[in-house]
């Protein structure tokens, strides 16, 4: 992140183009996966079976089970490849040193009285927490996508229903992450920081 000085001498945050592309592709792919996933869910609700709670069509994408699956798997590839190239990007540019939690952040939580420093520490902790959440979503998704090729993934979660529940639980976790990530970003740098992630 770099800082630009405006005519009013305000320092506004700016982001690398790669970070902006990453955030846009994430939003697009997550939106498609969420709405198409709800379409798939409606074919056989995770909780309650076919007579269980159904999601209103306005919140779904695909029109029917096969349509929802097509959208879901297409967005899955977009999301996974976006995650892969961004991981490579922050590794090569060494941006990972400033994005993920470190020992200094843990010490800051225990000792610092600086509210700004506390926000940065919590932000890095939350940012780091998305890694196991996404791994869970992708791992369980692969298990559901190719159960014949990866039956051991199904076995790890006890049953097909257990695998479905864990994959389904990754959705609210991602939504909670996005909300907290946005809120801490706003606390750290105001709406200018959030805007700089996209524009």
C-alpha positions in Angstrom: 0.0 0.0 0.0 1.3 3.5 -0.9 0.0 6.9 0.1 -0.9 9.8 -2.2 -1.0 13.4 -1.0 -4.0 15.3 -2.2 -4.2 19.1 -2.6 -5.8 19.2 0.8 -2.8 17.4 2.3 -4.8 14.3 3.1 -3.0 11.0 2.7 -5.2 8.6 0.8 -4.5 4.9 0.6 -3.9 3.3 -2.8 -3.6 -0.4 -3.6 -1.8 -2.4 -6.2 -3.8 -3.3 -9.4 -3.3 -6.9 -8.5 -5.1 -6.5 -5.2 -8.0 -4.7 -6.8 -8.4 -7.5 -9.4 -8.2 -10.1 -6.7 -11.0 -8.4 -4.7 -13.3 -7.9 -7.7 -12.9 -11.5 -8.8 -13.5 -12.7 -5.3 -16.8 -10.8 -5.0 -18.0 -11.9 -8.4 -17.1 -15.6 -7.9 -18.4 -15.7 -4.3 -21.7 -14.2 -5.3 -22.2 -16.8 -8.1 -21.1 -19.6 -5.8 -23.5 -18.4 -3.0 -26.6 -18.0 -5.1 -25.9 -21.2 -7.2 -25.1 -23.1 -4.0 -28.5 -22.1 -2.7 -30.1 -23.5 -5.9 -28.3 -26.8 -5.3 -29.4 -26.7 -1.7 -33.0 -26.4 -2.7 -32.8 -29.7 -4.6 -32.2 -31.5 -1.4 -32.0 -29.2 1.7 -29.2 -30.0 4.0 -31.4 -29.7 7.0 -34.8 -31.5 6.9 -34.4 -33.3 3.6 -36.7 -32.6 0.6 -39.4 -31.3 2.9 -37.0 -29.0 4.7 -36.6 -25.2 4.4 -36.3 -24.0 0.8 -34.7 -20.7 -0.3 -36.9 -18.3 -2.3 -36.0 -18.4 -6.0 -35.0 -14.7 -6.0 -31.9 -15.6 -3.9 -30.9 -18.5 -6.2 -29.1 -18.8 -9.5 -29.4 -21.5 -12.2 -33.1 -22.2 -12.3 -32.8 -25.9 -11.5 -30.3 -28.4 -10.0 -28.1 -28.9 -13.1 -28.2 -25.2 -13.9 -27.1 -24.4 -10.3 -24.3 -27.0 -10.5 -23.0 -25.5 -13.8 -22.8 -22.0 -12.3 -21.3 -23.3 -9.0 -18.5 -25.3 -10.6 -17.7 -22.5 -13.1 -17.4 -20.0 -10.3 -15.4 -22.5 -8.3 -12.7 -22.6 -10.9 -12.6 -18.8 -11.1 -12.4 -18.5 -7.3 -9.7 -21.2 -7.0 -7.5 -19.9 -9.8 -7.9 -16.3 -8.4 -6.8 -17.5 -5.0 -3.9 -19.4 -6.5 -2.5 -16.5 -8.5 -3.0 -14.1 -5.6 -1.2 -16.4 -3.2 1.7 -16.6 -5.7 1.6 -12.8 -6.1 1.8 -11.9 -2.4 4.5 -14.5 -2.0 6.7 -13.1 -4.8 6.1 -9.5 -3.8 6.5 -10.4 -0.1 3.3 -8.7 0.7 2.4 -11.7 2.9 4.6 -10.2 5.6 2.2 -7.3 6.1 -1.1 -9.2 5.6 -1.0 -12.1 8.0 -0.7 -12.3 11.8 2.7 -12.4 13.4 4.2 -12.6 16.8 4.2 -8.8 17.1 0.4 -8.8 16.7 -0.1 -11.2 19.5 2.2 -9.1 21.7 0.3 -6.0 20.7 -3.0 -7.5 21.9 -1.4 -8.1 25.3 0.5 -4.9 25.9 -0.3 -2.0 23.6 -2.7 0.8 24.7 -2.7 2.2 21.1 -6.2 1.5 19.7 -5.0 1.8 16.2 -2.4 -0.8 16.8 -5.0 -3.1 18.3 -7.2 -2.7 15.2 -4.3 -3.7 13.0 -3.5 -6.7 15.1 -7.1 -7.9 15.0 -7.4 -7.2 11.3 -4.4 -9.4 10.6 -5.8 -12.2 12.8 -9.1 -12.0 11.0 -7.4 -11.9 7.6 -5.3 -15.0 8.5 -8.5 -16.8 9.7 -9.8 -16.9 6.1 -7.1 -19.4 5.1 -8.5 -22.4 7.1 -12.1 -21.3 6.2 -11.4 -21.4 2.5 -9.4 -24.6 2.7 -12.4 -26.1 4.4 -14.8 -24.9 1.7 -12.5 -26.1 -1.1 -11.7 -29.4 0.5 -15.3 -30.3 1.3 -16.3 -29.0 -2.1 -13.9 -31.3 -3.9 -15.3 -34.2 -1.8 -18.8 -33.4 -3.0 -17.7 -32.7 -6.6 -15.8 -36.0 -7.0 -16.9 -38.4 -4.3 -16.0 -41.5 -6.3 -12.4 -40.2 -6.9 -12.0 -39.0 -3.3 -14.1 -41.3 -1.0 -11.7 -40.8 1.8 -12.8 -37.1 2.0 -16.3 -38.3 2.6 -15.1 -40.7 5.2 -13.2 -38.0 7.0 -16.5 -36.3 7.8 -18.3 -39.5 8.8 -20.8 -39.5 6.1 -22.1 -37.7 3.0 -24.5 -35.7 5.1 -21.6 -34.7 7.5 -19.6 -33.6 4.4 -22.6 -31.5 3.2 -23.1 -29.9 6.6 -19.5 -28.8 6.8 -19.5 -27.4 3.3 -22.7 -25.6 4.1 -21.2 -24.2 7.3 -18.3 -22.6 5.3 -20.9 -20.2 3.8 -21.8 -18.3 7.0 -18.2 -18.3 8.0 -17.2 -16.6 4.8 -20.0 -14.1 5.2 -19.0 -13.3 8.8 -15.4 -12.9 7.6 -16.3 -10.4 4.9 -18.4 -8.4 7.4 -15.7 -8.3 10.1 -12.9 -7.7 7.5 -14.8 -4.8 6.0 -15.6 -3.3 9.5 -12.0 -3.6 10.7 -10.7 -2.1 7.5 -13.1 0.8 7.9 -11.9 1.3 11.5 -8.3 1.2 10.4 -8.4 3.5 7.4 -12.0 4.7 7.0 -14.1 4.3 3.9 -11.1 5.5 1.8 -9.2 2.3 2.6 -12.2 0.1 1.6 -12.7 2.1 -1.6 -9.0 1.8 -2.5 -9.4 -2.0 -2.6 -11.7 -1.7 -5.6 -11.1 1.7 -7.4 
